[in-house]
Amino acid sequence: MSVIKHKEQRVGVFIDTQNIYHSAKNLYHSKVNFGQIVKDAVGERSIIRAVAYVITTEAGDEKAFFEALTKMGIETKTKDLQIFGSGAKKADWDVGLAIDAVKLAPKLDAVILVTGDGDFAPLVEYLQVNQGCQVEVVSFGKSTSTKLREVVDDFYDLDENVGKYLIGNRFAAPKGRNDTRNGGRPGRGMFKRRGPKDATLGTVADDIADLSGQE
């Protein structure tokens, strides 16, 4: 299938933060550089909105992460972690992310979903058929749903150059390495500058690592 990408293309990015965080942790025992992911996914296109969906814990240790994302031009939407009397935990942004994507679709030419969750396959098909959007998925291929990969217009596999998107372990790329995704050219300015620390979930409370029970 032919995928069109050009500078005038209006793009919206929707980040399933927990899914990507757990994929990096389970596959590589590493932190995620969300800023680099968004920069490479968008390329030189015109970004309309970039939103990261995040779960907050009582400890509130996510503040630095939120600030780092904001400085890179990524909006954050938060939802409190639910802890039931039995000790079970629930944290889910799937519906909220889907609703936002549908609402913004009329203003977008391309929708980028940063997730490997197969539950978003119906959303992909709706955006393609009913909204006429090109839908792209960015995720770690090893943990991405086959169904999701089948229905999207373009899939960018983070595993193919994993060192660019991980921080703090042997897979991480050394500083100064060129951005091969964009031919060595720097990405769009709004994602070029980093905050005091890279935008990762590796520094937040341990509770976040248990949100979806994927330990």
C-alpha positions in Angstrom: 0.0 0.0 0.0 1.3 3.4 -1.0 2.0 5.8 2.0 2.1 9.5 1.4 4.2 11.7 3.6 4.9 15.4 2.7 5.6 18.6 4.6 2.0 20.0 4.3 0.5 16.8 5.7 -1.3 17.5 9.0 -0.4 14.9 11.6 -1.8 14.0 15.0 0.2 11.7 17.4 -1.5 9.7 20.1 0.8 7.9 22.5 -0.3 4.9 24.5 2.4 5.6 27.1 1.8 2.5 29.3 1.9 0.1 26.3 5.2 1.5 25.0 6.7 1.7 28.5 5.9 -2.0 29.3 7.2 -3.1 25.9 10.6 -1.5 26.4 10.8 -2.7 29.9 9.8 -6.3 29.1 11.9 -6.6 25.9 14.9 -4.6 26.8 14.8 -3.7 30.5 15.1 -0.1 29.5 13.6 3.3 29.5 11.9 5.0 26.6 12.9 8.1 24.8 9.4 9.3 23.8 10.7 12.6 22.3 12.8 10.7 19.8 9.9 8.5 18.9 7.6 11.4 18.1 10.3 13.3 16.2 11.1 10.4 13.9 7.4 9.4 13.5 6.4 13.0 12.4 9.6 13.7 10.3 9.2 17.0 8.5 5.4 17.0 8.4 3.1 19.5 10.0 2.2 18.3 13.5 -1.2 19.5 14.7 -1.2 17.8 18.1 0.8 15.2 20.0 -0.8 13.7 23.1 0.6 11.3 25.6 -1.9 9.4 27.8 -0.4 8.7 31.3 -1.5 7.1 34.5 -0.7 9.0 37.8 0.0 7.4 41.1 -0.6 8.7 44.6 3.2 9.3 45.0 3.0 11.9 42.3 6.5 11.0 41.0 5.4 11.5 37.4 5.7 15.3 37.6 9.2 15.5 36.1 8.1 13.2 33.2 5.1 15.4 32.5 7.3 18.5 32.5 9.8 16.9 30.1 7.1 15.9 27.6 5.6 19.4 27.8 8.9 21.1 26.9 9.1 18.9 23.8 5.6 20.0 22.7 3.9 16.9 23.8 0.6 17.4 25.7 -0.1 15.0 28.6 -3.5 13.7 29.6 -3.6 12.0 33.0 -5.8 9.5 34.8 -5.5 8.3 38.4 -4.5 4.7 39.1 -7.5 2.9 40.5 -6.7 0.5 43.4 -9.6 -1.7 44.5 -10.1 -3.2 48.0 -8.8 -6.5 46.8 -5.5 -4.9 45.9 -6.2 -5.1 42.2 -5.1 -2.2 40.1 -6.7 -0.7 37.0 -5.3 1.8 34.5 -6.7 2.2 31.0 -6.7 5.1 28.5 -7.9 3.1 25.5 -11.3 4.7 25.2 -10.1 8.2 25.9 -7.4 7.9 23.3 -9.8 6.6 20.7 -12.3 9.3 21.4 -9.7 12.0 21.0 -8.4 10.5 17.7 -12.0 10.4 16.3 -12.7 14.0 17.4 -9.5 15.4 15.9 -9.6 13.3 12.7 -11.4 15.9 10.6 -8.5 18.2 11.1 -5.8 15.6 10.2 -4.5 13.9 7.1 -2.5 11.3 9.1 -3.0 9.8 12.5 0.0 8.2 14.2 -0.8 5.8 17.0 2.2 5.0 19.2 1.1 1.6 20.5 1.2 -2.1 19.9 -2.2 -2.9 21.3 -4.5 -4.8 19.0 -7.5 -3.4 20.6 -6.9 -0.3 18.5 -7.5 -2.2 15.2 -11.2 -1.2 15.0 -10.2 2.5 15.6 -7.7 2.3 12.7 -10.3 0.9 10.3 -12.8 3.6 11.4 -10.4 6.4 10.8 -9.4 5.0 7.4 -12.9 4.4 6.1 -15.1 7.0 7.8 -12.6 9.9 8.2 -10.3 9.2 5.2 -7.2 9.4 7.4 -3.9 7.7 6.7 -3.2 5.7 9.9 0.3 4.8 11.0 1.5 2.8 14.0 4.8 3.2 15.8 5.8 0.5 18.2 8.2 -2.3 19.1 7.5 -5.0 16.5 8.2 -7.9 18.9 5.3 -6.9 21.1 2.9 -5.5 18.5 -0.4 -7.1 17.6 -0.4 -8.9 14.2 -3.9 -7.7 13.6 -2.9 -4.1 14.2 0.0 -4.4 11.8 -2.2 -5.8 9.1 -4.8 -3.0 9.1 -2.5 0.1 9.3 -1.2 2.0 6.3 2.3 2.1 7.6 4.1 0.5 10.5 7.4 1.8 11.9 9.2 -0.9 13.9 11.2 0.6 16.8 13.0 -2.8 17.1 14.8 -2.1 13.8 16.8 0.7 15.3 16.1 0.2 19.0 19.2 2.0 20.2 17.7 5.4 19.2 14.6 4.9 21.3 16.0 3.4 24.5 17.9 5.2 27.3 20.1 3.7 30.0 21.2 0.4 28.7 23.5 -1.3 26.2 21.0 -0.8 23.4 21.0 3.0 23.6 22.7 4.8 20.8 25.8 6.8 21.6 25.4 10.6 21.7 25.8 12.4 18.4 24.6 9.5 16.2 22.8 10.8 13.2 19.1 10.5 12.7 18.9 7.9 9.9 15.2 8.1 9.8 15.5 11.7 8.3 18.7 11.2 6.4 20.8 12.7 9.1 18.8 15.9 9.3 17.5 17.1 12.6 13.8 16.7 13.3 11.3 19.4 13.7 12.3 22.1 16.1 9.5 21.6 18.6 10.9 18.1 19.3 14.6 19.0 19.1 15.0 20.5 22.5 14.9 18.2 25.5 14.0 19.0 29.0 16.3 18.7 32.0 16.1 15.0 31.5 15.0 12.8 28.6 11.3 12.1 28.7 11.2 8.6 30.1 9.1 6.6 32.4 12.1 5.0 33.9 12.3 7.4 36.8 8.7 7.3 38.1 7.3 5.3 40.9 7.6 1.5 40.8 3.8 1.4 40.9 3.7 2.4 37.2 5.6 -0.8 36.3 2.7 -2.8 37.7 -0.2 -1.0 36.2 -1.2 -3.5 33.6 0.1 -6.6 35.4 2.7 -7.3 32.7 5.6 -8.0 35.1 
